Amino acid sequence: MRRSAGYALFVFAGFPALLGAQGFGIYEQGTCSMGRAGTGVAAPCADGSAIFFNPAGLAGAKGAHLTVGATLLDVQGGFTDDIFQNKTDLRDPLLAVPQAYLSYGLTPKAAVGVGLFAPYGLKTKWPTTFDGRFAGYDNDLASLYIQPTVAYQVTPQLSIGGGFDIVLGKVELNQRLDLAQAPVPLAGVPPGTVGIAPGTDFANAHLEATKTTVAAHFGAIFKVNDQLSFGARFLTQAKFDYSGTASFTQVPTGLIVPADIVVTPTDTIHAGTPIDALLGAPASLGGLDLFNPTTGVFRSQPVTTTIKNPAMMTVGLAYKVGNGWTLLGDYQLTWWSQFDTVALVFPTDAFGVLSRTLYERYGNTSGFRVGAEWAKDAKWTFRGGYLYHDGAAPAETVTPLLPEGERNEVTAGTTIKLTSALTADLAYQYIRQNDRRGRTREPLSGPPTTGMNNGLYTFHAHLFGVSLGYAF
C-alpha cells in the first residue's frame, strides 16, 4: 500500500499545527484572579488558586479550603478571502474550562494542596464548505494538569512553594482531503491529467492521540513590608511523545474519468469510469486501493511525533495603598520558540516517503498585566484589570487551526461572601485580537511562506468565570 499511505500526509500536516495551538493559552485558571486580569504572582487570591498562579502563596494558609469553578469561553471570529471577499464564520460551541483547588494549612508556616487546571487548550470548528477544511475543520486540544503542591514560609518575608504536574494530553483533528492535491497521481498519471478541480473532497480524515507526561512548578514570594511584595513563578516544559492513529472515510465525488487513460500496454482506464470506484480499485487495475469498496473505509495509519508545551515564567509585584485597595502588575514570558519544527515519523513507512519535518517557527511571547482590587467590606470585593500580549505564530503559520495574534483584554470581577464559610466569585473578560492575515492550506512540501496567505482572520471572545469556595 505504498501509494495509498501517501494520503496520510494530509492529515499529519495539520497535526502539529493544532498542537501549536497552545499559543491559545488559557491563563484564566481562577475566577478571582481572572477578575484582575490574571495578576497575583506577588499576592495570589486566598481561594487555593495560588497552586497555579504561584505555589508559594499557599504558605500561611489556615485550615482547609476547597474551590471549584469554570471559565466559559464564547469565541467568535471568521476568515475573509482575498479574491471573492467571502466571509466564513467560526462555529465554535460555548466551551467550559474547569478548575479545582484544595489546600490545607499544616502549620502556621507550612501548607499543602492539590490543583486541577487546563492552562493550554483549543477548540476550533469551521463549516465543511470552508477552504480551510483541508487543514482542519473540527479540532480539539486539551492538556489537563494535576498538581500536588507544598509551600513553606522560610522567614516572615520569604515564602517558597512547588509541585510536580501530571499532565494528560489529548488531541483530535478532523480534516478533508483534496483530490486535486493528491500527492500520489492516479495509476502513475501526472496530477491534472484527468482534470480534477481544486477543492474536490474525496476523503474525511480523523485523528486521535493521547499521552500522559510530567512537569514541575516552582514559586517564591518576598514581602518587603506590609504593603509591598514581589513574586515569581516558573512552570517547566511538558514534553509529549504522542502516538496517533488516523482513519479515513470516503467522501463521494460523483466524478467520472473524462477520457481513456492507458495504464499499461494491456490495461486502460476507460472514459466514464467513476473516479470513486477507481479510488477503491487495486493498483494493478489502475486504482489506488485507498478504500474498501464495500464499506468506504480505509485502514488506519499510525504516526508518532514529539510536542512540547512551552515553559512559562511570571514575575510581578503587589502594593496595598490603603482603604482596602491593592494594585498589582505582572509580566509573563512564554518560551514558544521551543515549538519550531516537528518531526513526523510513520513507523510502518518502509519506503521512507511519509516521514517529514514540519516548520512552525513560533517565537517567544510577552504578556503585561495590571489589576486592582478593592475590598469594600467583609462581604464584597471588586476587581478590574487590563492585559496585553503578542502572538506566537509568525505570519507564515497563521492557519484555521490557530489564527492567533496580538491581543488586548479587559476584565472585571467580584467576590461575594455568602456565609461565614461559603464564597462565590464571578468574573468577565473581553478579548479583542488584532486582525491578521493568514492562509487556509498547508504546503505540500517544504516550509510555508507568507506568499501562501490568502485572506484575513478576525477574532474576539467573551469569557465568563464562576466559582464557589468553601472554608472548613
MOJO-V14263 format. One record per residue. N is the residue number from 1. RES is the residue in three letters. OMEGA is omega in whole degrees, 0 to 359 (none if undefined). Layout:
BEGIN
n->N res->RES omega->OMEGA
n->N res->RES omega->OMEGA
END
This chain:
BEGIN
n->1 res->MET omega->182
n->2 res->ARG omega->184
n->3 res->ARG omega->185
n->4 res->SER omega->180
n->5 res->ALA omega->182
n->6 res->GLY omega->183
n->7 res->TYR omega->177
n->8 res->ALA omega->178
n->9 res->LEU omega->182
n->10 res->PHE omega->182
n->11 res->VAL omega->188
n->12 res->PHE omega->169
n->13 res->ALA omega->180
n->14 res->GLY omega->187
n->15 res->PHE omega->181
n->16 res->PRO omega->178
n->17 res->ALA omega->178
n->18 res->LEU omega->179
n->19 res->LEU omega->174
n->20 res->GLY omega->178
n->21 res->ALA omega->171
n->22 res->GLN omega->168
n->23 res->GLY omega->170
n->24 res->PHE omega->181
n->25 res->GLY omega->178
n->26 res->ILE omega->183
n->27 res->TYR omega->184
n->28 res->GLU omega->186
n->29 res->GLN omega->175
n->30 res->GLY omega->185
n->31 res->THR omega->179
n->32 res->CYS omega->181
n->33 res->SER omega->178
n->34 res->MET omega->180
n->35 res->GLY omega->178
n->36 res->ARG omega->173
n->37 res->ALA omega->177
n->38 res->GLY omega->178
n->39 res->THR omega->176
n->40 res->GLY omega->180
n->41 res->VAL omega->178
n->42 res->ALA omega->180
n->43 res->ALA omega->182
n->44 res->PRO omega->175
n->45 res->CYS omega->184
n->46 res->ALA omega->184
n->47 res->ASP omega->181
n->48 res->GLY omega->180
n->49 res->SER omega->172
n->50 res->ALA omega->177
n->51 res->ILE omega->175
n->52 res->PHE omega->189
n->53 res->PHE omega->171
n->54 res->ASN omega->183
n->55 res->PRO omega->180
n->56 res->ALA omega->182
n->57 res->GLY omega->176
n->58 res->LEU omega->183
n->59 res->ALA omega->181
n->60 res->GLY omega->179
n->61 res->ALA omega->180
n->62 res->LYS omega->179
n->63 res->GLY omega->181
n->64 res->ALA omega->180
n->65 res->HIS omega->178
n->66 res->LEU omega->177
n->67 res->THR omega->177
n->68 res->VAL omega->182
n->69 res->GLY omega->179
n->70 res->ALA omega->172
n->71 res->THR omega->179
n->72 res->LEU omega->183
n->73 res->LEU omega->174
n->74 res->ASP omega->187
n->75 res->VAL omega->180
n->76 res->GLN omega->180
n->77 res->GLY omega->180
n->78 res->GLY omega->181
n->79 res->PHE omega->176
n->80 res->THR omega->184
n->81 res->ASP omega->185
n->82 res->ASP omega->191
n->83 res->ILE omega->185
n->84 res->PHE omega->182
n->85 res->GLN omega->175
n->86 res->ASN omega->179
n->87 res->LYS omega->176
n->88 res->THR omega->183
n->89 res->ASP omega->170
n->90 res->LEU omega->177
n->91 res->ARG omega->182
n->92 res->ASP omega->174
n->93 res->PRO omega->173
n->94 res->LEU omega->184
n->95 res->LEU omega->177
n->96 res->ALA omega->178
n->97 res->VAL omega->187
n->98 res->PRO omega->169
n->99 res->GLN omega->175
n->100 res->ALA omega->182
n->101 res->TYR omega->175
n->102 res->LEU omega->182
n->103 res->SER omega->181
n->104 res->TYR omega->177
n->105 res->GLY omega->180
n->106 res->LEU omega->180
n->107 res->THR omega->176
n->108 res->PRO omega->182
n->109 res->LYS omega->187
n->110 res->ALA omega->179
n->111 res->ALA omega->177
n->112 res->VAL omega->178
n->113 res->GLY omega->174
n->114 res->VAL omega->181
n->115 res->GLY omega->174
n->116 res->LEU omega->183
n->117 res->PHE omega->184
n->118 res->ALA omega->186
n->119 res->PRO omega->177
n->120 res->TYR omega->179
n->121 res->GLY omega->183
n->122 res->LEU omega->169
n->123 res->LYS omega->175
n->124 res->THR omega->181
n->125 res->LYS omega->179
n->126 res->TRP omega->175
n->127 res->PRO omega->182
n->128 res->THR omega->172
n->129 res->THR omega->183
n->130 res->PHE omega->181
n->131 res->ASP omega->179
n->132 res->GLY omega->178
n->133 res->ARG omega->180
n->134 res->PHE omega->171
n->135 res->ALA omega->178
n->136 res->GLY omega->183
n->137 res->TYR omega->178
n->138 res->ASP omega->192
n->139 res->ASN omega->184
n->140 res->ASP omega->179
n->141 res->LEU omega->178
n->142 res->ALA omega->173
n->143 res->SER omega->183
n->144 res->LEU omega->181
n->145 res->TYR omega->172
n->146 res->ILE omega->190
n->147 res->GLN omega->167
n->148 res->PRO omega->189
n->149 res->THR omega->175
n->150 res->VAL omega->179
n->151 res->ALA omega->182
n->152 res->TYR omega->177
n->153 res->GLN omega->184
n->154 res->VAL omega->176
n->155 res->THR omega->176
n->156 res->PRO omega->181
n->157 res->GLN omega->190
n->158 res->LEU omega->174
n->159 res->SER omega->178
n->160 res->ILE omega->179
n->161 res->GLY omega->180
n->162 res->GLY omega->178
n->163 res->GLY omega->174
n->164 res->PHE omega->184
n->165 res->ASP omega->168
n->166 res->ILE omega->189
n->167 res->VAL omega->179
n->168 res->LEU omega->181
n->169 res->GLY omega->177
n->170 res->LYS omega->178
n->171 res->VAL omega->176
n->172 res->GLU omega->182
n->173 res->LEU omega->173
n->174 res->ASN omega->191
n->175 res->GLN omega->174
n->176 res->ARG omega->178
n->177 res->LEU omega->184
n->178 res->ASP omega->182
n->179 res->LEU omega->182
n->180 res->ALA omega->180
n->181 res->GLN omega->180
n->182 res->ALA omega->183
n->183 res->PRO omega->179
n->184 res->VAL omega->183
n->185 res->PRO omega->180
n->186 res->LEU omega->174
n->187 res->ALA omega->179
n->188 res->GLY omega->180
n->189 res->VAL omega->182
n->190 res->PRO omega->179
n->191 res->PRO omega->180
n->192 res->GLY omega->182
n->193 res->THR omega->182
n->194 res->VAL omega->171
n->195 res->GLY omega->178
n->196 res->ILE omega->180
n->197 res->ALA omega->175
n->198 res->PRO omega->181
n->199 res->GLY omega->178
n->200 res->THR omega->178
n->201 res->ASP omega->175
n->202 res->PHE omega->179
n->203 res->ALA omega->172
n->204 res->ASN omega->181
n->205 res->ALA omega->180
n->206 res->HIS omega->181
n->207 res->LEU omega->171
n->208 res->GLU omega->177
n->209 res->ALA omega->177
n->210 res->THR omega->178
n->211 res->LYS omega->175
n->212 res->THR omega->180
n->213 res->THR omega->182
n->214 res->VAL omega->176
n->215 res->ALA omega->180
n->216 res->ALA omega->186
n->217 res->HIS omega->183
n->218 res->PHE omega->178
n->219 res->GLY omega->178
n->220 res->ALA omega->176
n->221 res->ILE omega->178
n->222 res->PHE omega->179
n->223 res->LYS omega->179
n->224 res->VAL omega->177
n->225 res->ASN omega->182
n->226 res->ASP omega->182
n->227 res->GLN omega->190
n->228 res->LEU omega->176
n->229 res->SER omega->177
n->230 res->PHE omega->180
n->231 res->GLY omega->177
n->232 res->ALA omega->175
n->233 res->ARG omega->183
n->234 res->PHE omega->176
n->235 res->LEU omega->186
n->236 res->THR omega->175
n->237 res->GLN omega->174
n->238 res->ALA omega->185
n->239 res->LYS omega->179
n->240 res->PHE omega->171
n->241 res->ASP omega->187
n->242 res->TYR omega->168
n->243 res->SER omega->184
n->244 res->GLY omega->177
n->245 res->THR omega->178
n->246 res->ALA omega->175
n->247 res->SER omega->186
n->248 res->PHE omega->175
n->249 res->THR omega->184
n->250 res->GLN omega->172
n->251 res->VAL omega->183
n->252 res->PRO omega->178
n->253 res->THR omega->182
n->254 res->GLY omega->183
n->255 res->LEU omega->175
n->256 res->ILE omega->176
n->257 res->VAL omega->187
n->258 res->PRO omega->182
n->259 res->ALA omega->179
n->260 res->ASP omega->177
n->261 res->ILE omega->179
n->262 res->VAL omega->180
n->263 res->VAL omega->176
n->264 res->THR omega->178
n->265 res->PRO omega->182
n->266 res->THR omega->183
n->267 res->ASP omega->179
n->268 res->THR omega->171
n->269 res->ILE omega->188
n->270 res->HIS omega->175
n->271 res->ALA omega->182
n->272 res->GLY omega->178
n->273 res->THR omega->178
n->274 res->PRO omega->179
n->275 res->ILE omega->178
n->276 res->ASP omega->177
n->277 res->ALA omega->181
n->278 res->LEU omega->180
n->279 res->LEU omega->179
n->280 res->GLY omega->182
n->281 res->ALA omega->177
n->282 res->PRO omega->181
n->283 res->ALA omega->180
n->284 res->SER omega->179
n->285 res->LEU omega->177
n->286 res->GLY omega->180
n->287 res->GLY omega->180
n->288 res->LEU omega->179
n->289 res->ASP omega->182
n->290 res->LEU omega->189
n->291 res->PHE omega->167
n->292 res->ASN omega->186
n->293 res->PRO omega->180
n->294 res->THR omega->184
n->295 res->THR omega->182
n->296 res->GLY omega->182
n->297 res->VAL omega->178
n->298 res->PHE omega->184
n->299 res->ARG omega->185
n->300 res->SER omega->175
n->301 res->GLN omega->178
n->302 res->PRO omega->177
n->303 res->VAL omega->176
n->304 res->THR omega->176
n->305 res->THR omega->179
n->306 res->THR omega->179
n->307 res->ILE omega->181
n->308 res->LYS omega->166
n->309 res->ASN omega->187
n->310 res->PRO omega->173
n->311 res->ALA omega->183
n->312 res->MET omega->176
n->313 res->MET omega->177
n->314 res->THR omega->174
n->315 res->VAL omega->181
n->316 res->GLY omega->180
n->317 res->LEU omega->176
n->318 res->ALA omega->182
n->319 res->TYR omega->178
n->320 res->LYS omega->185
n->321 res->VAL omega->179
n->322 res->GLY omega->181
n->323 res->ASN omega->177
n->324 res->GLY omega->182
n->325 res->TRP omega->173
n->326 res->THR omega->176
n->327 res->LEU omega->185
n->328 res->LEU omega->175
n->329 res->GLY omega->181
n->330 res->ASP omega->170
n->331 res->TYR omega->183
n->332 res->GLN omega->176
n->333 res->LEU omega->179
n->334 res->THR omega->186
n->335 res->TRP omega->178
n->336 res->TRP omega->178
n->337 res->SER omega->175
n->338 res->GLN omega->177
n->339 res->PHE omega->185
n->340 res->ASP omega->176
n->341 res->THR omega->180
n->342 res->VAL omega->179
n->343 res->ALA omega->176
n->344 res->LEU omega->183
n->345 res->VAL omega->176
n->346 res->PHE omega->184
n->347 res->PRO omega->182
n->348 res->THR omega->183
n->349 res->ASP omega->184
n->350 res->ALA omega->184
n->351 res->PHE omega->178
n->352 res->GLY omega->182
n->353 res->VAL omega->185
n->354 res->LEU omega->184
n->355 res->SER omega->183
n->356 res->ARG omega->176
n->357 res->THR omega->179
n->358 res->LEU omega->185
n->359 res->TYR omega->179
n->360 res->GLU omega->171
n->361 res->ARG omega->179
n->362 res->TYR omega->177
n->363 res->GLY omega->177
n->364 res->ASN omega->181
n->365 res->THR omega->175
n->366 res->SER omega->176
n->367 res->GLY omega->180
n->368 res->PHE omega->185
n->369 res->ARG omega->173
n->370 res->VAL omega->181
n->371 res->GLY omega->177
n->372 res->ALA omega->180
n->373 res->GLU omega->180
n->374 res->TRP omega->175
n->375 res->ALA omega->185
n->376 res->LYS omega->178
n->377 res->ASP omega->183
n->378 res->ALA omega->184
n->379 res->LYS omega->188
n->380 res->TRP omega->171
n->381 res->THR omega->182
n->382 res->PHE omega->184
n->383 res->ARG omega->173
n->384 res->GLY omega->180
n->385 res->GLY omega->179
n->386 res->TYR omega->176
n->387 res->LEU omega->177
n->388 res->TYR omega->169
n->389 res->HIS omega->180
n->390 res->ASP omega->184
n->391 res->GLY omega->180
n->392 res->ALA omega->185
n->393 res->ALA omega->173
n->394 res->PRO omega->186
n->395 res->ALA omega->185
n->396 res->GLU omega->180
n->397 res->THR omega->173
n->398 res->VAL omega->189
n->399 res->THR omega->176
n->400 res->PRO omega->180
n->401 res->LEU omega->178
n->402 res->LEU omega->175
n->403 res->PRO omega->185
n->404 res->GLU omega->180
n->405 res->GLY omega->180
n->406 res->GLU omega->183
n->407 res->ARG omega->168
n->408 res->ASN omega->186
n->409 res->GLU omega->176
n->410 res->VAL omega->185
n->411 res->THR omega->173
n->412 res->ALA omega->180
n->413 res->GLY omega->179
n->414 res->THR omega->171
n->415 res->THR omega->178
n->416 res->ILE omega->177
n->417 res->LYS omega->185
n->418 res->LEU omega->175
n->419 res->THR omega->180
n->420 res->SER omega->182
n->421 res->ALA omega->188
n->422 res->LEU omega->177
n->423 res->THR omega->176
n->424 res->ALA omega->178
n->425 res->ASP omega->176
n->426 res->LEU omega->179
n->427 res->ALA omega->176
n->428 res->TYR omega->179
n->429 res->GLN omega->177
n->430 res->TYR omega->180
n->431 res->ILE omega->175
n->432 res->ARG omega->179
n->433 res->GLN omega->176
n->434 res->ASN omega->175
n->435 res->ASP omega->185
n->436 res->ARG omega->177
n->437 res->ARG omega->180
n->438 res->GLY omega->184
n->439 res->ARG omega->179
n->440 res->THR omega->184
n->441 res->ARG omega->172
n->442 res->GLU omega->175
n->443 res->PRO omega->179
n->444 res->LEU omega->178
n->445 res->SER omega->177
n->446 res->GLY omega->181
n->447 res->PRO omega->178
n->448 res->PRO omega->177
n->449 res->THR omega->178
n->450 res->THR omega->177
n->451 res->GLY omega->178
n->452 res->MET omega->181
n->453 res->ASN omega->187
n->454 res->ASN omega->178
n->455 res->GLY omega->185
n->456 res->LEU omega->175
n->457 res->TYR omega->173
n->458 res->THR omega->186
n->459 res->PHE omega->166
n->460 res->HIS omega->185
n->461 res->ALA omega->172
n->462 res->HIS omega->180
n->463 res->LEU omega->179
n->464 res->PHE omega->180
n->465 res->GLY omega->177
n->466 res->VAL omega->178
n->467 res->SER omega->175
n->468 res->LEU omega->178
n->469 res->GLY omega->180
n->470 res->TYR omega->179
n->471 res->ALA omega->181
n->472 res->PHE omega->none
END
